[in-house]
Each structure stands twice: as structure tokens, then as C-alpha cells.
Amino acid sequence: MEEVEFIWMDGEFVKWKDATTHILTHSLHYGTAVFEGVRAYETPKGPAIFRLKDHTKRLLKSAKIMQMEVPNTYDEIFEACKQIVTKNNLKECYIRPLIYYGYGKMGLDTVNAKVNVSVAAWPWGAYLGEEGIKNGISVRMSSYKRHFVKEELAHSKTTGHYTISTIAKMEALNTGYEEAIMEDLEGNICECTGENLFIVKDSKLITPTTKSALVGITRDSVMKIAKDEGIEVSEETFDKETLYAADEAFMTGTAAEMTPIRKIDGKDIDDGKPGPITKKLREKYFDIIHGEDLKYEEWLDYC
Ligand SMILES: Cc1ncc(COP(=O)(O)O)c(C=O)c1O
């Protein structure tokens, strides 16, 4: 990982190497931290953070679900995200806000546990590779399931939830694939390890409901762009047979951006190349995040 100079911790900028925490930090033991993944892009008007308001809102919603008393306000966290980009002189970067239960409390309850907040940023290229964004990736159906006892838990980015994503991702990599798609316990397609999923069938864009998937901000952006382009969009429950038979498929996420899927379980999606709707939406999305399509400028928060 490429290091930069500063990380924001509890209201102060500290040197990257000094941004450490105690080994008995509560969240390190119990997976109780909440986080966001945000990206800043170079635009003609300088670096802009894509949908920072929505990311900050989702972060605080995740914290609420984890019953955290966050010591910083929405505005302070929002500003810290902008400042971490400028303080490190970054033009394009990934931003990682984290709220965690800190040092001084052990045991599963969090009564009187200290809550800490940090925001880091560093240059991070295409999560699934430039080649993946251009020509698509090969994915597998995971043998691991995505399951939450309550829908709201699927909507919080709590670190503990990511254990299954990590195991599923490693299963994919260890068996020669680049990503994994997960089903729920009933065999409905949910999402990927850190991305939402879309398919195209008969020119209609379809994405699984968010019953067991994160309410992705890229997902929301792509749905809005598609509707504006006159493409029919629907949230549906579907199984892997429908997925195998899709005309096109792609995944969305802040890290993965918009990455086409060319193969699932060794079988080509259509002719194994990104299809016309995927290509059209990908082009629009990249124009928007780079400030080249000002129709969606409200989604950009300039630093
Ligand atoms: C499990 C999961 N699904 C989907 C996404 C995509 O969400 P977003 O587009 O808001 O980054 C992410 C990434 O945040 C994720 O971790």
C-alpha cells in the first residue's frame, strides 16, 4: 500500500507511522468497528469526492446500528474527509473513515466504551484491475452464503460482517477466479464480497433487492444514470440460473467502480465481452466521477 504523510485521528492529523492503536482495542477483538470506502477523483475543478454526503450519512447510520455515541459531528467527519485529501496533496485517492470502540473495555458489551474516529486516505488504483474494468472479470458462485438475521444489519458497514466476504474472496482467488457472488440461504443472488451486482436481460437492468445486500452508493448512482438514459431498471429477486442466462452482468462499488463480468463459473456471459448497456453506463459513470458530465455535479464534493 502506498503511504502518504498524514492520517486524521480524533480531530488531529498524525504522521502515517504514528497512526496506531492499542492491542486491546475493543473493535480489534470483536469486529465492532464501522467504516466507509469513499473515492476522490481528479476533475477539471480539482479533486472532488464522489457522493461524500451519502457516505458520511451511511457511516453514521452504521454507527447508530452499532449503538455508538460518536464524539464527532457529521460536519466534522465530512470536513475531515476533504482535509485528508488536501493535507496529503492527493489528486485521486481512496478514503477510509473508521469509527471504532477503542481501548479500555473488554467483554462484548460496549457500556462506557470509548469511541474513536479516524480518516485515512491513500492512492489506490482499480480494485479489480484496469484490465477488469475494460474487458471484465471471471467470477464464481461462492460456497458461502450472505445471511443477516435483520435487514438493517445488511445495511451497515460493520467490520465483523466482512469475515464472510474475506473467506469468500479467498475461496475465489484460491480456485482461480477474481471475485465471488454470494446467495442468501434461499438461493437468491445477493451481491459480491464488496460490490453490488447487476444483470441485463432483454435490455432491462436488474439488480437484487437490498434485503441481504448493502444499499450501495454506486448501485444507486448507476440506477439513476440508467433511468435517465431511458433504460428500464428493476430490483428483483432472482437465482443463479437467471444469472447464468443474463445478456450482460457487472458489479458496482466504490472500490471496484463499475467492473463488467465476463464469465461466471467458467461459463461466458453472452459472448464473454462487456455488452452495450454495460459499456454505455460505464462510460457515463467514469465521466461523472471525473467531473466531465456536469448534469450530476451535485454528486461531487470539491476538496
Ligand atoms: C458488501 C458490499 N456490497 C456493496 C458495496 C458497494 O457499495 P458502494 O457502492 O456504496 O461502495 C460494498 C462497498 O462498500 C460492500 O462492502
The ligand as a MOL file (V3000), in Angstrom:
LIG
                    3D

  0  0  0     0  0            999 V3000
M  V30 BEGIN CTAB
M  V30 COUNTS 16 16 0 0 0
M  V30 BEGIN ATOM
M  V30 1 C -20.7290 -5.7600 0.8870 0
M  V30 2 C -20.6880 -4.5920 -0.0300 0
M  V30 3 N -21.6020 -4.5030 -1.0080 0
M  V30 4 C -21.6170 -3.4770 -1.8670 0
M  V30 5 C -20.6890 -2.4550 -1.7830 0
M  V30 6 C -20.7610 -1.3000 -2.7340 0
M  V30 7 O -21.1880 -0.1600 -2.0500 0
M  V30 8 P -20.7640 1.2900 -2.5150 0
M  V30 9 O -21.1650 1.4150 -3.9320 0
M  V30 10 O -21.5380 2.2000 -1.6190 0
M  V30 11 O -19.2990 1.4050 -2.3210 0
M  V30 12 C -19.7130 -2.5030 -0.7790 0
M  V30 13 C -18.7210 -1.4330 -0.6390 0
M  V30 14 O -18.8950 -0.5210 0.1190 0
M  V30 15 C -19.7190 -3.5930 0.1210 0
M  V30 16 O -18.8060 -3.6680 1.0880 0
M  V30 END ATOM
M  V30 BEGIN BOND
M  V30 1 1 1 2
M  V30 2 1 2 3
M  V30 3 2 2 15
M  V30 4 2 3 4
M  V30 5 1 4 5
M  V30 6 1 5 6
M  V30 7 2 5 12
M  V30 8 1 6 7
M  V30 9 1 7 8
M  V30 10 2 8 9
M  V30 11 1 8 10
M  V30 12 1 8 11
M  V30 13 1 12 13
M  V30 14 1 12 15
M  V30 15 2 13 14
M  V30 16 1 15 16
M  V30 END BOND
M  V30 END CTAB
M  END
